[in-house]
Amino acid sequence: MSETLIDRPRFRLKQRVRFMGGEGIVRNYEPDSGTWTYLIEMPLGTEPEFGRVGAETRVLLSEVDLCGAY
């Protein structure tokens, strides 16, 4: 059996990041197939007439899809 080592995550918890389609804050991350997958929480917009459904502002993205916000 051999171990596969991956680099440390590029982004840290509570860091603001950008991606195609928006920006958000890193809420969690975990290793996935030799890279990192991040749970990104996007800021809430105005509340729609029908109310909020739940965690509709959270997305899972791979590390290659993210860049640090300036």
SVG drawing of the C-alpha trace seen along z (x, -y; Angstrom):
<svg xmlns="http://www.w3.org/2000/svg" viewBox="-44 -44 48 46">
<polyline fill="none" stroke="black" stroke-width="0.4" points="0.0,0.0 1.3,-3.5 0.3,-6.9 -0.5,-9.8 0.5,-13.1 -1.2,-16.3 -0.2,-19.9 -1.7,-21.9 -4.9,-23.7 -4.3,-27.1 -7.2,-28.7 -8.1,-28.9 -11.3,-29.0 -13.1,-32.4 -11.0,-33.5 -12.9,-35.5 -12.5,-33.8 -13.7,-34.4 -14.9,-32.0 -16.7,-32.2 -20.1,-33.3 -19.5,-35.0 -17.6,-35.2 -17.9,-33.9 -16.2,-32.8 -14.6,-29.4 -16.6,-27.6 -15.0,-24.2 -12.6,-22.1 -11.5,-18.5 -9.2,-16.4 -10.7,-14.9 -8.9,-12.9 -5.5,-14.5 -6.8,-18.0 -9.1,-20.0 -12.8,-20.6 -14.1,-23.7 -17.6,-24.6 -18.1,-28.2 -20.9,-30.4 -22.1,-33.2 -23.5,-36.4 -27.3,-36.5 -29.1,-38.8 -32.5,-40.3 -35.0,-37.8 -37.4,-36.6 -41.2,-36.9 -41.5,-33.2 -38.9,-33.2 -35.7,-31.3 -35.4,-27.6 -32.3,-26.8 -28.6,-26.7 -29.1,-27.8 -26.1,-30.1 -23.5,-27.3 -21.6,-25.6 -18.9,-22.9 -16.0,-23.8 -12.6,-22.3 -9.4,-24.3 -8.7,-24.9 -12.0,-26.8 -11.1,-29.4 -8.8,-32.4 -8.2,-34.7 -10.4,-37.8 -8.6,-41.2"/>
</svg>
